[in-house]
Amino acid sequence: MFIDSHCHLDRIDLNDFNNHFPSLLDTIRDSQVSRMLCVSINLEAYQNMRNLVDDYDCIDVSVGVHPSDSKERATSEDQLYELGADSKVVAIGETGLDYYYGKDSKQEQQESFRLHLKVANRLNKPVIVHTRDAQQDTLDILDQGNVQACGGVMHCFTESWEMARQALDMGMYISFSGIVTFSNADALREVARQVPDDRFLIETDSPYLAPVPHRGKQNHPGWVRHVAECLADVRKTGVEDIARLSAENYQRLF
C-alpha cells in the first residue's frame, strides 16, 4: 500500500529487530509498506548496502555522495556513472547542498552536486536532492545542470513554498518526511497542502526523523504511514488516496 521513497536501511540498528534484517522487513511489511528506496550517502558504504538489500525485489537503491560527505569523500564521474548504470539503481544521490553543517565546504559540495547532475543526465535517471540553508544555490545549480531533463526529487523537504514552486516548475517532485508531523511544522504542512497531486512523495529518511507519535525513537519504513496520515489530514483526503497517489508518483519518477 505504501512506498517509502527514501530510507537508509543499512543504518538501522538491528538490535531492535533481533539482529535480523528479515525481521525488520517483516515489521515493515506488516505496516503495509510494499516498496522502499534505500539511499546511498557515500560510496565507501555502498557495497555493504547493496549486499544487505540485493536479494529483495521490493527494495530499490540509489548511488551517490551526501553533501556532508563530499569534502572527505570525493568521487569521479566515471566511478559514479559505472555504479549508477546498474539496473537496480533507480536514482543518483543523495546529493545537493547543506550549508547548515557544511559552511566550510561550499565549493566541494557545489562541485559534487554538479557532477551528480551530469551523471544523472548521462544515465537518464532522476537525482535525489538534499538541501538545507542553501535555497538559491540549490535552485541555480539544478537549473544550470538541466534537472529538467533527468528529473528528480527534493527529499525531506523543509523549505519555503517559493522554493517548492520553483522546483516544481523545473519538473521536480517534493518529498515529505516525519518532520511534517512535528508540532512546529505548520509552515511545512502548508507547503504539503499546495503541492499538486502528481508531484508529492512520502518518506521516512529512517533511521532518522521518526514521525509523531514515535518522535525521538529509531525510525523505520513501517512508520511512513504516519506521514501519509498527516498529509491526508492536511490535504482533506483519505490516507488510501495519499498512499495511491504517492505510489503512482514514485513509479512515474523512478
Summary of the structure (lengths in Angstrom):
residues: 254
radius of gyration: 16.8
end to end distance: 17.0
largest distance: 47.2
contacts: 908
relative contact order: 0.15
helix: 49%
strand: 17%
